[in-house]
Amino acid sequence: SITGHAAHVTLAHAGKFNAMSRNMWRELRCVFEAVQQDTAIRCVLIRGEGGHFCAGGDISEYAGFRFEEVSLRDFHEGDVWGGLQAMLDCDVPIVAQIEGHCMGAGLEIASCCDIRVAADSARFGAPIAKLGFPMAPREAALVLRAVGELTAREMLLTAAVLDAPEMKQRGFLNKVIPVDELSAAALEYVDRIKQLAPRAARLNKQAFRVIDQYPRAQAATDLIANAYRYAASAEHIEGVTAFIEKRSPRFER
């Protein structure tokens, strides 16, 4: 929805803590491509429904496409990266209002935002090693830039889940506040941005994008050719299957 030069984007997936389905990724892309074209919009506020930002991907869909290299690549490079790239390409400032779970896909979406405000009870991580697969190259590069190398390594290699005060200390969050003050604090950022020069904001974001991506873009691109060969691997299938079957995974050599 659009209110007073601000677009409000809500991640909503009832009963799944707003986990991202394939359709949600496609919708995210469409929404941010539309925002980019609308010169009346000066700021975007993105948040989750029902007390959570986003708990990750919708794992119930995974068995349908993750275990074959071509379809797995299409999911990450088409659906997921399509949505994230649309956010990264958006010249309008984006404010994230984060509470509850901010995991995996949620962490990636938050990493695309310019301002991040979180409830003190929010939790952050990407424990996909428990599911038997790595983070896709472009997504890993995005998260590493946003959270920092040490935090990215901790999250992906040890399945660490960190609280909001810790993430602020590590430089990922602008502000951490009690959950009952979260909405007002996020809207304060939105209102402040709306009162400033919109053309200047767009030019700043364009400059940030060039500075951020130019020296690093080739590395992720070079990795993609072989990035999804693990699709049919035993540990990938075991990790996802165990989650769906609500049991602990059994990873063996």
Secondary structure, 3 states (H helix, E strand, C coil): CEECCEEEEEECCCCCCCCECHHHHHHHHHHHHHHHHCCCCCEEEEEECCCCCECCECHHHHHHCCCCHHHHHHHHHHHHHHHHHHHHCCCCCEEEEECCEEECHHHHHHHCCCEEEEECCCEEECCHHHHCCCCCHHHHHHHHHHHCHHHHHHHHHHCCEEEHHHHHHCCCCCEEECHHHHHHHHHHHHHHHHCCCHHHHHHHHHHHHHHHHCCCHHHHHHHHCCCCCCCCCHHHHHHHHHHHCCCCCCCCC
